[in-house]
Amino acid sequence: MTRARPIPTLARRGALLGGATLLAGCALPERAEPVPTERVRNAQVLGLPNERFCVTDPLDLPRIIEEFNQAGRRQRAAFNLGPRGRLPDAHIIAFSGGGENGAFGAGLACGWTEAGTRPSFNLVTGISTGALTAPLVFAGPHRDAQLRAAYTEITAADVLTERGLLAALVDDALADSAPLARTIARYLDDSLMAEISQGYARGRQLVIATTNLDAQRPVAWNLGAIAASGHPRALDLARQVLLASAAVPGVFPPVMIDVTVDGVPYQEMHVDGGTFAQAYLYPPALGESRAERIRQGLTPPSVTAYVVRNGRLALSGGPVRRRVFPIASRAISTLIGAAGVNDVFRIEAAARQHGIAFRLAYIEDDFTMRETEPFGQDFLRALFAYGHAKARGGYPWKQGLPA
């Protein structure tokens, strides 16, 4: 749930009370053996060959391309098209990270439904708070009531529990994410997994990104394939992936995922997908085959790519106190904000190169309310209503980043 925000008060309290002498007798968090770096590509959770991909690894690109080719074949079967039949126009969408700002994307999706123009998406991706939005959007408008509830009825108690004052020194995070795990389980249940599986069978794809902190690599989890596998652990894994994608390092504990490599058990440490990228849609190399068909004079299906940035584009700025925590907090927020804009630019550039229409939504200056407490309902509801109203009236999608 990455978001540019001040370091929590509990972090300052924990750090200020710290000292090496206080560590005596404390049991530090332990973990199982991590996967050797050179074997990361071979690690599996459920034993599915397409359960996940490393989108920055060139050796994984052929597997990703084959997965999309298989999706195209399932689409053709669903529409009763032959191998040369032209597929219907496609719509793909990415929901970015942004913490509480995820209420914007949720409101936009629900308002889009009421406008009567929301398409069925061929590909939905989510990172961090976007990972909590993506499955409900993928399932379709009949899940809008749950999407609204997920962002307007929750409180901080549904997301985290603060740990003791010494958590900064002796634990793996400042807060416990067990409440968030329970919230995820309330929405991601067997019925939603069945709908994700049905969408996958029709050639649609749902991808959630996490960061493998051991390997320092992004991981794109193929939730459609996981749901369609029928594996008895599929639901548990899907919930783990959503929790990991929202696990802000230091604030929430990392999610430890058990894997095997050639039958040998290991454990991976996964955190917020926003650690690597704030938004992700598809590997740029994947679009080259489409661009090549266009250069050859062929007419592949029209594709429109939507990016919902759960945040603002411009950073607000302001004076910084000359103290450690204010300086560190502002530096981190600047880094996250700049990285998020760069991610949008990268997606826009790839889309244009591949002949894909690009549409962008973000929180603009006409939303003036500021957050005063973590996951405050007044802020969440106001931001949801803002996104909802804009989309219900016909969202003014930007066709690119402002100059």
Helices and strands as residue ranges (DSSP letters): H 9-16, G 20-23, G 37-42, E 52-53, G 58-60, H 61-78, E 90-95, G 99-101, H 102-115, E 123-127, H 129-139, G 141-143, H 144-152, G 156-158, E 161-162, H 167-170, E 175-176, H 178-187, H 190-201, E 205-212, E 217-222, H 223-228, H 234-245, E 255-261, E 264-272, G 273-275, G 284-287, H 288-295, E 303-308, H 324-353, E 357-361, H 377-392
